[in-house]
Amino acid sequence: MTNTIAIGLGGIVLVALGADVILNDGQSTLFLGRKLIDLIEYVAFWR
């Protein structure tokens, strides 16, 4: 991955997070965070 691609992807992520906070009060980010915690606990169980 080149620096240009990394910066572009980072910018896209920041814009998506900003849009979520402005349009949905961060509800989508909170939902995805909770699902990520569930996934980590599930994977840790099978470790």
mmCIF entry with sequence, helices, sheets and N, C-alpha, C, O atoms, coordinates in Angstrom:
data_MODEL
# 
_entry.id   MODEL 
# 
_entity.id                         1 
_entity.type                       polymer 
_entity.pdbx_number_of_molecules   1 
# 
_entity_poly.entity_id                      1 
_entity_poly.type                           'polypeptide(L)' 
_entity_poly.nstd_linkage                   no 
_entity_poly.nstd_monomer                   no 
_entity_poly.pdbx_seq_one_letter_code       MTNTIAIGLGGIVLVALGADVILNDGQSTLFLGRKLIDLIEYVAFWR 
_entity_poly.pdbx_seq_one_letter_code_can   MTNTIAIGLGGIVLVALGADVILNDGQSTLFLGRKLIDLIEYVAFWR 
_entity_poly.pdbx_strand_id                 A 
# 
loop_
_entity_poly_seq.entity_id 
_entity_poly_seq.num 
_entity_poly_seq.mon_id 
_entity_poly_seq.hetero 
1 1  MET n 
1 2  THR n 
1 3  ASN n 
1 4  THR n 
1 5  ILE n 
1 6  ALA n 
1 7  ILE n 
1 8  GLY n 
1 9  LEU n 
1 10 GLY n 
1 11 GLY n 
1 12 ILE n 
1 13 VAL n 
1 14 LEU n 
1 15 VAL n 
1 16 ALA n 
1 17 LEU n 
1 18 GLY n 
1 19 ALA n 
1 20 ASP n 
1 21 VAL n 
1 22 ILE n 
1 23 LEU n 
1 24 ASN n 
1 25 ASP n 
1 26 GLY n 
1 27 GLN n 
1 28 SER n 
1 29 THR n 
1 30 LEU n 
1 31 PHE n 
1 32 LEU n 
1 33 GLY n 
1 34 ARG n 
1 35 LYS n 
1 36 LEU n 
1 37 ILE n 
1 38 ASP n 
1 39 LEU n 
1 40 ILE n 
1 41 GLU n 
1 42 TYR n 
1 43 VAL n 
1 44 ALA n 
1 45 PHE n 
1 46 TRP n 
1 47 ARG n 
# 
_struct_asym.id          A 
_struct_asym.entity_id   1 
# 
loop_
_struct_conf.conf_type_id 
_struct_conf.id 
_struct_conf.pdbx_PDB_helix_id 
_struct_conf.beg_label_comp_id 
_struct_conf.beg_label_asym_id 
_struct_conf.beg_label_seq_id 
_struct_conf.pdbx_beg_PDB_ins_code 
_struct_conf.end_label_comp_id 
_struct_conf.end_label_asym_id 
_struct_conf.end_label_seq_id 
_struct_conf.pdbx_end_PDB_ins_code 
_struct_conf.beg_auth_comp_id 
_struct_conf.beg_auth_asym_id 
_struct_conf.beg_auth_seq_id 
_struct_conf.end_auth_comp_id 
_struct_conf.end_auth_asym_id 
_struct_conf.end_auth_seq_id 
_struct_conf.pdbx_PDB_helix_class 
_struct_conf.details 
_struct_conf.pdbx_PDB_helix_length 
HELX_P HELX_P1 AA1 ASN A 3  ? ASN A 24 ? ASN A 3  ASN A 24 1 ? 22 
HELX_P HELX_P2 AA2 GLN A 27 ? PHE A 45 ? GLN A 27 PHE A 45 1 ? 19 
# 
_struct_conf_type.id          HELX_P 
_struct_conf_type.criteria    ? 
_struct_conf_type.reference   ? 
# 
loop_
_atom_site.group_PDB 
_atom_site.id 
_atom_site.type_symbol 
_atom_site.label_atom_id 
_atom_site.label_alt_id 
_atom_site.label_comp_id 
_atom_site.label_asym_id 
_atom_site.label_entity_id 
_atom_site.label_seq_id 
_atom_site.pdbx_PDB_ins_code 
_atom_site.Cartn_x 
_atom_site.Cartn_y 
_atom_site.Cartn_z 
_atom_site.occupancy 
_atom_site.B_iso_or_equiv 
_atom_site.pdbx_formal_charge 
_atom_site.auth_seq_id 
_atom_site.auth_comp_id 
_atom_site.auth_asym_id 
_atom_site.auth_atom_id 
_atom_site.pdbx_PDB_model_num 
ATOM 1   N N  . MET A 1 1  ? 0.857   -1.171  0.000  1.00 0.00 ? 1  MET A N  1 
ATOM 2   C CA . MET A 1 1  ? 0.000   0.000   0.000  1.00 0.00 ? 1  MET A CA 1 
ATOM 3   C C  . MET A 1 1  ? 0.900   1.229   0.000  1.00 0.00 ? 1  MET A C  1 
ATOM 4   O O  . MET A 1 1  ? 1.797   1.367   0.832  1.00 0.00 ? 1  MET A O  1 
ATOM 5   N N  . THR A 1 2  ? 0.645   2.090   -0.925 1.00 0.00 ? 2  THR A N  1 
ATOM 6   C CA . THR A 1 2  ? 1.436   3.319   -1.010 1.00 0.00 ? 2  THR A CA 1 
ATOM 7   C C  . THR A 1 2  ? 0.890   4.364   -0.040 1.00 0.00 ? 2  THR A C  1 
ATOM 8   O O  . THR A 1 2  ? -0.219  4.240   0.480  1.00 0.00 ? 2  THR A O  1 
ATOM 9   N N  . ASN A 1 3  ? 1.694   5.386   0.185  1.00 0.00 ? 3  ASN A N  1 
ATOM 10  C CA . ASN A 1 3  ? 1.270   6.462   1.085  1.00 0.00 ? 3  ASN A CA 1 
ATOM 11  C C  . ASN A 1 3  ? 0.036   7.180   0.554  1.00 0.00 ? 3  ASN A C  1 
ATOM 12  O O  . ASN A 1 3  ? -0.824  7.593   1.331  1.00 0.00 ? 3  ASN A O  1 
ATOM 13  N N  . THR A 1 4  ? -0.054  7.328   -0.741 1.00 0.00 ? 4  THR A N  1 
ATOM 14  C CA . THR A 1 4  ? -1.203  8.012   -1.342 1.00 0.00 ? 4  THR A CA 1 
ATOM 15  C C  . THR A 1 4  ? -2.490  7.245   -1.081 1.00 0.00 ? 4  THR A C  1 
ATOM 16  O O  . THR A 1 4  ? -3.515  7.837   -0.745 1.00 0.00 ? 4  THR A O  1 
ATOM 17  N N  . ILE A 1 5  ? -2.436  5.931   -1.236 1.00 0.00 ? 5  ILE A N  1 
ATOM 18  C CA . ILE A 1 5  ? -3.627  5.112   -0.985 1.00 0.00 ? 5  ILE A CA 1 
ATOM 19  C C  . ILE A 1 5  ? -3.995  5.152   0.495  1.00 0.00 ? 5  ILE A C  1 
ATOM 20  O O  . ILE A 1 5  ? -5.173  5.256   0.837  1.00 0.00 ? 5  ILE A O  1 
ATOM 21  N N  . ALA A 1 6  ? -2.996  5.072   1.377  1.00 0.00 ? 6  ALA A N  1 
ATOM 22  C CA . ALA A 1 6  ? -3.255  5.104   2.816  1.00 0.00 ? 6  ALA A CA 1 
ATOM 23  C C  . ALA A 1 6  ? -3.890  6.428   3.234  1.00 0.00 ? 6  ALA A C  1 
ATOM 24  O O  . ALA A 1 6  ? -4.828  6.446   4.031  1.00 0.00 ? 6  ALA A O  1 
ATOM 25  N N  . ILE A 1 7  ? -3.385  7.521   2.702  1.00 0.00 ? 7  ILE A N  1 
ATOM 26  C CA . ILE A 1 7  ? -3.953  8.835   3.029  1.00 0.00 ? 7  ILE A CA 1 
ATOM 27  C C  . ILE A 1 7  ? -5.371  8.952   2.488  1.00 0.00 ? 7  ILE A C  1 
ATOM 28  O O  . ILE A 1 7  ? -6.247  9.496   3.158  1.00 0.00 ? 7  ILE A O  1 
ATOM 29  N N  . GLY A 1 8  ? -5.601  8.448   1.289  1.00 0.00 ? 8  GLY A N  1 
ATOM 30  C CA . GLY A 1 8  ? -6.948  8.477   0.705  1.00 0.00 ? 8  GLY A CA 1 
ATOM 31  C C  . GLY A 1 8  ? -7.939  7.668   1.524  1.00 0.00 ? 8  GLY A C  1 
ATOM 32  O O  . GLY A 1 8  ? -9.045  8.133   1.800  1.00 0.00 ? 8  GLY A O  1 
ATOM 33  N N  . LEU A 1 9  ? -7.547  6.450   1.918  1.00 0.00 ? 9  LEU A N  1 
ATOM 34  C CA . LEU A 1 9  ? -8.438  5.616   2.731  1.00 0.00 ? 9  LEU A CA 1 
ATOM 35  C C  . LEU A 1 9  ? -8.690  6.240   4.105  1.00 0.00 ? 9  LEU A C  1 
ATOM 36  O O  . LEU A 1 9  ? -9.809  6.194   4.616  1.00 0.00 ? 9  LEU A O  1 
ATOM 37  N N  . GLY A 1 10 ? -7.650  6.820   4.697  1.00 0.00 ? 10 GLY A N  1 
ATOM 38  C CA . GLY A 1 10 ? -7.820  7.502   5.978  1.00 0.00 ? 10 GLY A CA 1 
ATOM 39  C C  . GLY A 1 10 ? -8.774  8.677   5.869  1.00 0.00 ? 10 GLY A C  1 
ATOM 40  O O  . GLY A 1 10 ? -9.589  8.908   6.762  1.00 0.00 ? 10 GLY A O  1 
ATOM 41  N N  . GLY A 1 11 ? -8.672  9.417   4.777  1.00 0.00 ? 11 GLY A N  1 
ATOM 42  C CA . GLY A 1 11 ? -9.586  10.537  4.547  1.00 0.00 ? 11 GLY A CA 1 
ATOM 43  C C  . GLY A 1 11 ? -11.018 10.077  4.382  1.00 0.00 ? 11 GLY A C  1 
ATOM 44  O O  . GLY A 1 11 ? -11.941 10.709  4.896  1.00 0.00 ? 11 GLY A O  1 
ATOM 45  N N  . ILE A 1 12 ? -11.208 8.975   3.665  1.00 0.00 ? 12 ILE A N  1 
ATOM 46  C CA . ILE A 1 12 ? -12.560 8.433   3.479  1.00 0.00 ? 12 ILE A CA 1 
ATOM 47  C C  . ILE A 1 12 ? -13.156 8.015   4.816  1.00 0.00 ? 12 ILE A C  1 
ATOM 48  O O  . ILE A 1 12 ? -14.330 8.272   5.082  1.00 0.00 ? 12 ILE A O  1 
ATOM 49  N N  . VAL A 1 13 ? -12.348 7.369   5.660  1.00 0.00 ? 13 VAL A N  1 
ATOM 50  C CA . VAL A 1 13 ? -12.832 6.944   6.980  1.00 0.00 ? 13 VAL A CA 1 
ATOM 51  C C  . VAL A 1 13 ? -13.207 8.162   7.821  1.00 0.00 ? 13 VAL A C  1 
ATOM 52  O O  . VAL A 1 13 ? -14.255 8.166   8.469  1.00 0.00 ? 13 VAL A O  1 
ATOM 53  N N  . LEU A 1 14 ? -12.371 9.184   7.818  1.00 0.00 ? 14 LEU A N  1 
ATOM 54  C CA . LEU A 1 14 ? -12.674 10.385  8.601  1.00 0.00 ? 14 LEU A CA 1 
ATOM 55  C C  . LEU A 1 14 ? -13.929 11.096  8.105  1.00 0.00 ? 14 LEU A C  1 
ATOM 56  O O  . LEU A 1 14 ? -14.725 11.580  8.909  1.00 0.00 ? 14 LEU A O  1 
ATOM 57  N N  . VAL A 1 15 ? -14.110 11.162  6.800  1.00 0.00 ? 15 VAL A N  1 
ATOM 58  C CA . VAL A 1 15 ? -15.319 11.783  6.242  1.00 0.00 ? 15 VAL A CA 1 
ATOM 59  C C  . VAL A 1 15 ? -16.552 10.968  6.628  1.00 0.00 ? 15 VAL A C  1 
ATOM 60  O O  . VAL A 1 15 ? -17.587 11.537  6.973  1.00 0.00 ? 15 VAL A O  1 
ATOM 61  N N  . ALA A 1 16 ? -16.447 9.635   6.572  1.00 0.00 ? 16 ALA A N  1 
ATOM 62  C CA . ALA A 1 16 ? -17.579 8.782   6.937  1.00 0.00 ? 16 ALA A CA 1 
ATOM 63  C C  . ALA A 1 16 ? -17.928 8.944   8.414  1.00 0.00 ? 16 ALA A C  1 
ATOM 64  O O  . ALA A 1 16 ? -19.105 9.017   8.765  1.00 0.00 ? 16 ALA A O  1 
ATOM 65  N N  . LEU A 1 17 ? -16.919 9.002   9.282  1.00 0.00 ? 17 LEU A N  1 
ATOM 66  C CA . LEU A 1 17 ? -17.187 9.206   10.709 1.00 0.00 ? 17 LEU A CA 1 
ATOM 67  C C  . LEU A 1 17 ? -17.800 10.585  10.962 1.00 0.00 ? 17 LEU A C  1 
ATOM 68  O O  . LEU A 1 17 ? -18.731 10.717  11.756 1.00 0.00 ? 17 LEU A O  1 
ATOM 69  N N  . GLY A 1 18 ? -17.286 11.592  10.297 1.00 0.00 ? 18 GLY A N  1 
ATOM 70  C CA . GLY A 1 18 ? -17.844 12.939  10.439 1.00 0.00 ? 18 GLY A CA 1 
ATOM 71  C C  . GLY A 1 18 ? -19.282 13.014  9.963  1.00 0.00 ? 18 GLY A C  1 
ATOM 72  O O  . GLY A 1 18 ? -20.120 13.646  10.607 1.00 0.00 ? 18 GLY A O  1 
ATOM 73  N N  . ALA A 1 19 ? -19.574 12.371  8.837  1.00 0.00 ? 19 ALA A N  1 
ATOM 74  C CA . ALA A 1 19 ? -20.946 12.363  8.327  1.00 0.00 ? 19 ALA A CA 1 
ATOM 75  C C  . ALA A 1 19 ? -21.875 11.632  9.287  1.00 0.00 ? 19 ALA A C  1 
ATOM 76  O O  . ALA A 1 19 ? -23.019 12.044  9.476  1.00 0.00 ? 19 ALA A O  1 
ATOM 77  N N  . ASP A 1 20 ? -21.392 10.550  9.897  1.00 0.00 ? 20 ASP A N  1 
ATOM 78  C CA . ASP A 1 20 ? -22.212 9.813   10.854 1.00 0.00 ? 20 ASP A CA 1 
ATOM 79  C C  . ASP A 1 20 ? -22.530 10.679  12.067 1.00 0.00 ? 20 ASP A C  1 
ATOM 80  O O  . ASP A 1 20 ? -23.667 10.700  12.539 1.00 0.00 ? 20 ASP A O  1 
ATOM 81  N N  . VAL A 1 21 ? -21.542 11.382  12.564 1.00 0.00 ? 21 VAL A N  1 
ATOM 82  C CA . VAL A 1 21 ? -21.765 12.235  13.737 1.00 0.00 ? 21 VAL A CA 1 
ATOM 83  C C  . VAL A 1 21 ? -22.735 13.366  13.400 1.00 0.00 ? 21 VAL A C  1 
ATOM 84  O O  . VAL A 1 21 ? -23.604 13.698  14.207 1.00 0.00 ? 21 VAL A O  1 
ATOM 85  N N  . ILE A 1 22 ? -22.592 13.954  12.227 1.00 0.00 ? 22 ILE A N  1 
ATOM 86  C CA . ILE A 1 22 ? -23.456 15.079  11.848 1.00 0.00 ? 22 ILE A CA 1 
ATOM 87  C C  . ILE A 1 22 ? -24.874 14.614  11.524 1.00 0.00 ? 22 ILE A C  1 
ATOM 88  O O  . ILE A 1 22 ? -25.844 15.240  11.952 1.00 0.00 ? 22 ILE A O  1 
ATOM 89  N N  . LEU A 1 23 ? -25.000 13.521  10.772 1.00 0.00 ? 23 LEU A N  1 
ATOM 90  C CA . LEU A 1 23 ? -26.313 13.100  10.290 1.00 0.00 ? 23 LEU A CA 1 
ATOM 91  C C  . LEU A 1 23 ? -27.055 12.168  11.252 1.00 0.00 ? 23 LEU A C  1 
ATOM 92  O O  . LEU A 1 23 ? -28.282 12.219  11.330 1.00 0.00 ? 23 LEU A O  1 
ATOM 93  N N  . ASN A 1 24 ? -26.329 11.319  11.983 1.00 0.00 ? 24 ASN A N  1 
ATOM 94  C CA . ASN A 1 24 ? -26.984 10.308  12.822 1.00 0.00 ? 24 ASN A CA 1 
ATOM 95  C C  . ASN A 1 24 ? -26.613 10.408  14.294 1.00 0.00 ? 24 ASN A C  1 
ATOM 96  O O  . ASN A 1 24 ? -26.915 9.497   15.065 1.00 0.00 ? 24 ASN A O  1 
ATOM 97  N N  . ASP A 1 25 ? -25.978 11.473  14.690 1.00 0.00 ? 25 ASP A N  1 
ATOM 98  C CA . ASP A 1 25 ? -25.523 11.651  16.072 1.00 0.00 ? 25 ASP A CA 1 
ATOM 99  C C  . ASP A 1 25 ? -24.612 10.518  16.530 1.00 0.00 ? 25 ASP A C  1 
ATOM 100 O O  . ASP A 1 25 ? -24.569 10.209  17.721 1.00 0.00 ? 25 ASP A O  1 
ATOM 101 N N  . GLY A 1 26 ? -23.890 9.900   15.618 1.00 0.00 ? 26 GLY A N  1 
ATOM 102 C CA . GLY A 1 26 ? -22.930 8.856   15.963 1.00 0.00 ? 26 GLY A CA 1 
ATOM 103 C C  . GLY A 1 26 ? -23.534 7.500   16.260 1.00 0.00 ? 26 GLY A C  1 
ATOM 104 O O  . GLY A 1 26 ? -22.844 6.629   16.789 1.00 0.00 ? 26 GLY A O  1 
ATOM 105 N N  . GLN A 1 27 ? -24.791 7.295   15.937 1.00 0.00 ? 27 GLN A N  1 
ATOM 106 C CA . GLN A 1 27 ? -25.454 6.026   16.255 1.00 0.00 ? 27 GLN A CA 1 
ATOM 107 C C  . GLN A 1 27 ? -24.858 4.850   15.481 1.00 0.00 ? 27 GLN A C  1 
ATOM 108 O O  . GLN A 1 27 ? -24.730 3.755   16.029 1.00 0.00 ? 27 GLN A O  1 
ATOM 109 N N  . SER A 1 28 ? -24.497 5.060   14.230 1.00 0.00 ? 28 SER A N  1 
ATOM 110 C CA . SER A 1 28 ? -23.920 3.972   13.429 1.00 0.00 ? 28 SER A CA 1 
ATOM 111 C C  . SER A 1 28 ? -22.554 3.570   13.960 1.00 0.00 ? 28 SER A C  1 
ATOM 112 O O  . SER A 1 28 ? -22.230 2.384   14.009 1.00 0.00 ? 28 SER A O  1 
ATOM 113 N N  . THR A 1 29 ? -21.756 4.547   14.356 1.00 0.00 ? 29 THR A N  1 
ATOM 114 C CA . THR A 1 29 ? -20.443 4.250   14.915 1.00 0.00 ? 29 THR A CA 1 
ATOM 115 C C  . THR A 1 29 ? -20.585 3.495   16.228 1.00 0.00 ? 29 THR A C  1 
ATOM 116 O O  . THR A 1 29 ? -19.834 2.554   16.483 1.00 0.00 ? 29 THR A O  1 
ATOM 117 N N  . LEU A 1 30 ? -21.525 3.887   17.053 1.00 0.00 ? 30 LEU A N  1 
ATOM 118 C CA . LEU A 1 30 ? -21.763 3.196   18.312 1.00 0.00 ? 30 LEU A CA 1 
ATOM 119 C C  . LEU A 1 30 ? -22.224 1.764   18.071 1.00 0.00 ? 30 LEU A C  1 
ATOM 120 O O  . LEU A 1 30 ? -21.773 0.849   18.759 1.00 0.00 ? 30 LEU A O  1 
ATOM 121 N N  . PHE A 1 31 ? -23.108 1.558   17.114 1.00 0.00 ? 31 PHE A N  1 
ATOM 122 C CA . PHE A 1 31 ? -23.583 0.220   16.772 1.00 0.00 ? 31 PHE A CA 1 
ATOM 123 C C  . PHE A 1 31 ? -22.429 -0.664  16.305 1.00 0.00 ? 31 PHE A C  1 
ATOM 124 O O  . PHE A 1 31 ? -22.287 -1.801  16.756 1.00 0.00 ? 31 PHE A O  1 
ATOM 125 N N  . LEU A 1 32 ? -21.607 -0.136  15.398 1.00 0.00 ? 32 LEU A N  1 
ATOM 126 C CA . LEU A 1 32 ? -20.479 -0.918  14.891 1.00 0.00 ? 32 LEU A CA 1 
ATOM 127 C C  . LEU A 1 32 ? -19.463 -1.208  15.991 1.00 0.00 ? 32 LEU A C  1 
ATOM 128 O O  . LEU A 1 32 ? -18.865 -2.284  16.009 1.00 0.00 ? 32 LEU A O  1 
ATOM 129 N N  . GLY A 1 33 ? -19.262 -0.270  16.900 1.00 0.00 ? 33 GLY A N  1 
ATOM 130 C CA . GLY A 1 33 ? -18.360 -0.507  18.032 1.00 0.00 ? 33 GLY A CA 1 
ATOM 131 C C  . GLY A 1 33 ? -18.850 -1.622  18.927 1.00 0.00 ? 33 GLY A C  1 
ATOM 132 O O  . GLY A 1 33 ? -18.067 -2.463  19.367 1.00 0.00 ? 33 GLY A O  1 
ATOM 133 N N  . ARG A 1 34 ? -20.146 -1.634  19.197 1.00 0.00 ? 34 ARG A N  1 
ATOM 134 C CA . ARG A 1 34 ? -20.716 -2.701  20.030 1.00 0.00 ? 34 ARG A CA 1 
ATOM 135 C C  . ARG A 1 34 ? -20.611 -4.054  19.343 1.00 0.00 ? 34 ARG A C  1 
ATOM 136 O O  . ARG A 1 34 ? -20.303 -5.054  19.992 1.00 0.00 ? 34 ARG A O  1 
ATOM 137 N N  . LYS A 1 35 ? -20.861 -4.098  18.040 1.00 0.00 ? 35 LYS A N  1 
ATOM 138 C CA . LYS A 1 35 ? -20.742 -5.352  17.291 1.00 0.00 ? 35 LYS A CA 1 
ATOM 139 C C  . LYS A 1 35 ? -19.285 -5.820  17.243 1.00 0.00 ? 35 LYS A C  1 
ATOM 140 O O  . LYS A 1 35 ? -19.021 -7.022  17.283 1.00 0.00 ? 35 LYS A O  1 
ATOM 141 N N  . LEU A 1 36 ? -18.343 -4.885  17.160 1.00 0.00 ? 36 LEU A N  1 
ATOM 142 C CA . LEU A 1 36 ? -16.928 -5.247  17.166 1.00 0.00 ? 36 LEU A CA 1 
ATOM 143 C C  . LEU A 1 36 ? -16.542 -5.862  18.505 1.00 0.00 ? 36 LEU A C  1 
ATOM 144 O O  . LEU A 1 36 ? -15.782 -6.830  18.541 1.00 0.00 ? 36 LEU A O  1 
ATOM 145 N N  . ILE A 1 37 ? -17.050 -5.319  19.599 1.00 0.00 ? 37 ILE A N  1 
ATOM 146 C CA . ILE A 1 37 ? -16.777 -5.891  20.916 1.00 0.00 ? 37 ILE A CA 1 
ATOM 147 C C  . ILE A 1 37 ? -17.346 -7.300  21.012 1.00 0.00 ? 37 ILE A C  1 
ATOM 148 O O  . ILE A 1 37 ? -16.690 -8.194  21.546 1.00 0.00 ? 37 ILE A O  1 
ATOM 149 N N  . ASP A 1 38 ? -18.559 -7.511  20.501 1.00 0.00 ? 38 ASP A N  1 
ATOM 150 C CA . ASP A 1 38 ? -19.149 -8.854  20.482 1.00 0.00 ? 38 ASP A CA 1 
ATOM 151 C C  . ASP A 1 38 ? -18.293 -9.816  19.666 1.00 0.00 ? 38 ASP A C  1 
ATOM 152 O O  . ASP A 1 38 ? -18.086 -10.959 20.075 1.00 0.00 ? 38 ASP A O  1 
ATOM 153 N N  . LEU A 1 39 ? -17.797 -9.366  18.521 1.00 0.00 ? 39 LEU A N  1 
ATOM 154 C CA . LEU A 1 39 ? -16.956 -10.213 17.672 1.00 0.00 ? 39 LEU A CA 1 
ATOM 155 C C  . LEU A 1 39 ? -15.652 -10.566 18.378 1.00 0.00 ? 39 LEU A C  1 
ATOM 156 O O  . LEU A 1 39 ? -15.206 -11.712 18.309 1.00 0.00 ? 39 LEU A O  1 
ATOM 157 N N  . ILE A 1 40 ? -15.039 -9.612  19.048 1.00 0.00 ? 40 ILE A N  1 
ATOM 158 C CA . ILE A 1 40 ? -13.789 -9.870  19.767 1.00 0.00 ? 40 ILE A CA 1 
ATOM 159 C C  . ILE A 1 40 ? -14.017 -10.887 20.875 1.00 0.00 ? 40 ILE A C  1 
ATOM 160 O O  . ILE A 1 40 ? -13.200 -11.788 21.061 1.00 0.00 ? 40 ILE A O  1 
ATOM 161 N N  . GLU A 1 41 ? -15.117 -10.759 21.614 1.00 0.00 ? 41 GLU A N  1 
ATOM 162 C CA . GLU A 1 41 ? -15.426 -11.730 22.660 1.00 0.00 ? 41 GLU A CA 1 
ATOM 163 C C  . GLU A 1 41 ? -15.681 -13.110 22.074 1.00 0.00 ? 41 GLU A C  1 
ATOM 164 O O  . GLU A 1 41 ? -15.266 -14.109 22.662 1.00 0.00 ? 41 GLU A O  1 
ATOM 165 N N  . TYR A 1 42 ? -16.356 -13.193 20.925 1.00 0.00 ? 42 TYR A N  1 
ATOM 166 C CA . TYR A 1 42 ? -16.640 -14.466 20.270 1.00 0.00 ? 42 TYR A CA 1 
ATOM 167 C C  . TYR A 1 42 ? -15.346 -15.135 19.811 1.00 0.00 ? 42 TYR A C  1 
ATOM 168 O O  . TYR A 1 42 ? -15.159 -16.336 20.006 1.00 0.00 ? 42 TYR A O  1 
ATOM 169 N N  . VAL A 1 43 ? -14.464 -14.359 19.206 1.00 0.00 ? 43 VAL A N  1 
ATOM 170 C CA . VAL A 1 43 ? -13.196 -14.912 18.722 1.00 0.00 ? 43 VAL A CA 1 
ATOM 171 C C  . VAL A 1 43 ? -12.322 -15.329 19.902 1.00 0.00 ? 43 VAL A C  1 
ATOM 172 O O  . VAL A 1 43 ? -11.642 -16.352 19.828 1.00 0.00 ? 43 VAL A O  1 
ATOM 173 N N  . ALA A 1 44 ? -12.328 -14.562 20.980 1.00 0.00 ? 44 ALA A N  1 
ATOM 174 C CA . ALA A 1 44 ? -11.528 -14.909 22.155 1.00 0.00 ? 44 ALA A CA 1 
ATOM 175 C C  . ALA A 1 44 ? -12.035 -16.199 22.786 1.00 0.00 ? 44 ALA A C  1 
ATOM 176 O O  . ALA A 1 44 ? -11.248 -16.951 23.362 1.00 0.00 ? 44 ALA A O  1 
ATOM 177 N N  . PHE A 1 45 ? -13.332 -16.466 22.689 1.00 0.00 ? 45 PHE A N  1 
ATOM 178 C CA . PHE A 1 45 ? -13.892 -17.703 23.234 1.00 0.00 ? 45 PHE A CA 1 
ATOM 179 C C  . PHE A 1 45 ? -13.340 -18.910 22.493 1.00 0.00 ? 45 PHE A C  1 
ATOM 180 O O  . PHE A 1 45 ? -13.066 -19.937 23.113 1.00 0.00 ? 45 PHE A O  1 
ATOM 181 N N  . TRP A 1 46 ? -13.172 -18.808 21.185 1.00 0.00 ? 46 TRP A N  1 
ATOM 182 C CA . TRP A 1 46 ? -12.704 -19.925 20.372 1.00 0.00 ? 46 TRP A CA 1 
ATOM 183 C C  . TRP A 1 46 ? -11.185 -20.023 20.318 1.00 0.00 ? 46 TRP A C  1 
ATOM 184 O O  . TRP A 1 46 ? -10.652 -20.904 19.643 1.00 0.00 ? 46 TRP A O  1 
ATOM 185 N N  . ARG A 1 47 ? -10.504 -19.170 20.988 1.00 0.00 ? 47 ARG A N  1 
ATOM 186 C CA . ARG A 1 47 ? -9.043  -19.173 20.973 1.00 0.00 ? 47 ARG A CA 1 
ATOM 187 C C  . ARG A 1 47 ? -8.486  -20.351 21.692 1.00 0.00 ? 47 ARG A C  1 
ATOM 188 O O  . ARG A 1 47 ? -7.268  -20.506 21.774 1.00 0.00 ? 47 ARG A O  1 
# 
